[in-house]
Amino acid sequence: MQDKKKTSAGVTAGALIAALVLISIAGCATSGSSSKTLDWKQVDPSAFGSRQFNTMGLQTFGPNVRALYGYVLYGDGVTVSVSGRITGTPLGKMTLADVQQDYQRVMRENMITTGGNLILREVLRNGSVVAYTATMPWMNVTAWDMAPDTPGPNAVLQVTFP
C-alpha cells in the first residue's frame, strides 16, 4: 500500500512540474517581447574610407581556452548592449582603420598569433544598415532588434554570443 502512495505522489508531483513548465512557456510566448534577429551580409572593408562610428569592443568569456575578440560599429541614434558570453566596452568614435589597429594591439597584448583578419559584416534592419560587426573568424555574434517597431534609423540592438 505504501508503494501506491509513493507512486501517486510521484505522478502528482510530475504533473505539477509539467503544468508549471507549460505555463512558463506560454507566458514567454505572450509576454509582449517583440525582439527579432537581424540579417547580416559580409562586406568589403575598402568601402569604409575614413568614416567614424561609435564603437564597442567585444570579448568572449567562458569555457573556451582563449577569448575571442570583435567590435560593433554603429551610428548616432543606435543603442547597443551585449548579452550571453561576451562583454562590451565602449571605445568611442573610431574609423575601421582604428578598429584594425586596436585589434592588432589586442592580439599582441594577448600573445595571439593565429587570430586571423577581422570579418566585417553589415547588420541590416528593414533593408538598411544599422551597424557593422568586425569579429575574429570564429566569433559568430547575433544582433537582435529589441525595438522592431521603432521607426527610422534609431535602433536598440542587443549583440549576443552563444
N, C-alpha and C positions, 0 to 999 in steps of 0.2 A: 504494500500500500504506500509505503514511503517513496518508492521509486516512481509511482504515478504522480505524486505531489511534486517531486523534483522535475519530472518531465513537463508537467503542465506549467510549472513556474518558469521553466526554461523557454517554453513556447510563448508564454505571455511576455516575457522579457524580450525575446526576439521580435515579436510582433510590435512591441512598443518602440524598439530601436528602429525597425523598418519604417514605422509610421513617422517617427521624428526625422529620419533621413529624407523621406519623400516630402514632408512639409518644408524642410530646409531647402531642398532643390526647387520646389515650387516657389518659395519665397525669393530665391535668387532670380528665377526667371521672370518674376513680376515686380521686381523691386524698382523698376524705372531706370535702372542703369542703362544708358544708351551709348556705350562706347563701341568702337569698331576698329578693326585693324586697318591700317593704311597700306596701299600698294606702294611699291618702290621699283625703281629702274636704275640699273648701273649706268653711270655717266662718265664722260671723258673729262679728266681734270683740266685739260687745256682750255676749256670754255670759261673758266672762272675769272681769269685776269687778276686784278688786284682788289676785287670787291671784298668788303669786310662783313663778317657775320658775327652775331653773338655766338659764343662757343662754349660748350660744356664738354669737359674731359670725362671719359668713361673708363672704369677699371672693374674687372670682374673679381669676385672673391668666391670662396667655397672649396669644394673638394678637389678641384684641379691642382696639379703640381705647380703651375705658374699662372699668373694673372694674364688676362688678355686686355688690350687697350684699344680705345677708339674715341671718337669725337662726334658730337652733334652740332651742326652749324645751322643757325636759324635767324630769321629776320626779326625786326622790331614788331611787337604785337603778338608774337608767338610765345606761349608759356611752355616750358619743358620740365618734366620731372622724370625720375627713374624709379624702377622697382625691379624686384627679382634679385638676382645675384650680381648686381652692379652698383657702384657708387658713382655719383656725378659731382663734378667740381666745376663751378663757373670759372671760365678763363678770360672773360671779357671779349672785346672785339678782336677778331683775327681774320687774316686772309687765309686762303688754302695753303699758300707757301709757309705762312706762320705755323699752321697746323702741322705741316710736314716736318718743319724744323723741330717743333715741340715733340713730335713722335720720335724723331731720331734721338733727341735728348733723353726721352723716357727709355728708349731701347738701350742706350749707352749706360744710363744710371742703373738699370736693372740687369745689365750684362746679358742681354738677349741678342743673339746673333742670327736667329732663324725666324724672325717675325714676319718677314715679307713686307711688301709695299701695302699701303693703305688701299682698301677697296672703297671707292666713292659711289654712293647711291643717293638718288634724289627720292624724297618721300612725297608722295602725291596725295592731295586731298581734293576731291571733286575735280580731278584733272589738272590741278595747279600744284606747283611745287611749294611746299610749306617749310621744308627743312632738307638738310642733307646729312647723311651719316658717312663718316670716314673711319673704317674699322680694320683691324687685322683680319686676314682672310678667314680665320676660324671663329670669329666673333660675329655671329648672326643675331643681330638685335631686331626686335619687332617694335614698330611705332604704332601706338593706339591713339585714335582721335577720341578724347574724353568728352568733347562737347560737339558732336557732329551737327547739331542744329545751329551752331554759331555761324552767322553769315560772314562772307568775305575772307580776307587773308588772316584774320585773327583766329588762332587755333590754340587749343590746350592739348599738348601731346604728352604721352607717357611712353617712355622708352623702356623696354623690358628685355632681359636676358634670362633664358630658362634657368 
